[in-house]
């Protein structure tokens, strides 16, 4: 004969994947916010320091402005997802914005490395 206390661990194990999915959907806006802020800050720091010699000035600032606006868009999407409950369900499971934020951060970091190597 099983008691409710004996069944509790089984019920917790069955509920664990749902809890993991809920935790992942809650951490997605935080990841968007952090990646967006880091990308925007990196682009601002590189714009203030100026282009290194050997790179085209206009292409450098164009890439920096694209990285900056991608970072701002990442922060805005994180705010939207965390503020709108219906949008949170639809967009929190989508990792496309997080991956695009990583790509924008890679552009900013690549420009940073290029400016360090060419300076």
C-alpha positions as CSV (number, residue, x, y, z in Angstrom):
1,X,0.0,0.0,0.0
2,X,1.4,3.4,-1.0
3,X,0.9,6.5,0.9
4,X,0.7,10.1,-0.5
5,X,4.2,10.7,0.9
6,X,5.6,7.8,-1.2
7,X,4.0,9.2,-4.3
8,X,5.4,12.7,-3.8
9,X,8.9,12.1,-5.3
10,X,7.3,10.5,-8.4
11,X,5.1,13.5,-8.9
12,X,8.1,15.8,-8.5
13,X,10.1,13.9,-11.0
14,X,7.2,14.1,-13.5
15,X,6.9,17.9,-13.0
16,X,10.6,18.5,-13.4
17,X,10.7,19.0,-17.2
18,X,7.9,21.5,-17.0
19,X,9.8,23.4,-14.3
20,X,12.9,23.4,-16.4
21,X,11.0,24.8,-19.4
22,X,9.5,27.5,-17.3
23,X,12.9,28.4,-15.9
24,X,14.4,28.5,-19.4
25,X,11.6,30.8,-20.6
26,X,12.3,33.1,-17.6
27,X,16.0,33.3,-18.3
28,X,15.6,34.1,-22.0
29,X,14.6,37.8,-21.4
30,X,17.6,38.1,-19.0
31,X,19.9,36.8,-21.7
32,X,18.4,39.2,-24.3
33,X,18.9,42.1,-21.9
34,X,22.5,41.2,-21.0
35,X,23.5,40.5,-24.6
36,X,21.8,43.7,-25.9
37,X,23.4,45.9,-23.2
38,X,26.8,44.4,-23.7
39,X,26.6,44.9,-27.5
40,X,25.4,48.5,-27.2
41,X,28.1,49.3,-24.6
42,X,30.8,47.7,-26.7
43,X,29.7,49.7,-29.8
44,X,29.7,52.9,-27.8
45,X,33.1,52.3,-26.4
46,X,34.5,51.5,-29.9
47,X,32.8,54.6,-31.4
48,X,34.4,56.9,-28.8
49,X,37.9,55.5,-29.3
50,X,37.7,56.0,-33.1
51,X,38.6,53.8,-36.0
52,X,42.1,52.3,-36.2
53,X,44.4,53.1,-39.1
54,X,44.0,50.6,-41.9
55,X,40.2,50.3,-41.7
56,X,37.8,52.3,-43.8
57,X,36.3,55.0,-41.5
58,X,32.8,54.9,-43.0
59,X,32.6,51.1,-43.0
60,X,33.8,51.0,-39.4
61,X,31.2,53.4,-38.1
62,X,28.5,51.7,-40.2
63,X,29.3,48.4,-38.6
64,X,29.4,50.0,-35.2
65,X,26.0,51.7,-35.7
66,X,24.5,48.4,-36.8
67,X,25.8,46.6,-33.8
68,X,24.6,49.4,-31.5
69,X,21.1,49.4,-32.9
70,X,21.0,45.5,-32.7
71,X,21.9,45.8,-29.1
72,X,19.2,48.4,-28.4
73,X,16.7,46.1,-30.2
74,X,17.8,43.2,-28.0
75,X,17.2,45.3,-24.9
76,X,13.8,46.5,-26.2
77,X,12.7,43.0,-27.0
78,X,13.7,41.9,-23.5
79,X,11.6,44.7,-22.0
80,X,8.7,43.8,-24.3
81,X,8.8,40.1,-23.4
82,X,9.0,40.7,-19.7
83,X,6.2,43.3,-19.8
84,X,3.6,41.6,-22.0
85,X,2.3,38.3,-20.7
86,X,0.8,37.2,-24.0
87,X,3.9,38.2,-25.9
88,X,6.0,36.4,-23.3
89,X,4.5,33.0,-24.2
90,X,5.0,33.5,-27.9
91,X,8.4,35.1,-27.9
92,X,10.1,33.6,-24.8
93,X,10.5,30.2,-26.3
94,X,12.0,31.6,-29.5
95,X,15.7,31.8,-29.3
96,X,16.1,33.6,-32.7
97,X,16.5,37.0,-31.0
98,X,19.1,35.6,-28.6
99,X,21.1,34.1,-31.5
100,X,20.9,37.4,-33.4
101,X,22.1,39.2,-30.3
102,X,25.0,36.9,-30.1
103,X,25.8,37.6,-33.8
104,X,25.7,41.4,-33.2
105,X,28.0,41.0,-30.2
106,X,30.3,38.9,-32.3
107,X,30.5,41.8,-34.8
108,X,31.3,44.3,-32.0
109,X,33.9,42.0,-30.5
110,X,35.4,41.4,-33.9
111,X,35.7,45.1,-34.5
112,X,37.3,45.5,-31.0
113,X,39.9,42.8,-31.8
114,X,40.6,44.3,-35.2
115,X,41.1,47.7,-33.7
116,X,43.5,46.3,-31.1
117,X,45.5,44.4,-33.7
118,X,45.7,47.3,-36.1
119,X,46.3,50.1,-33.6
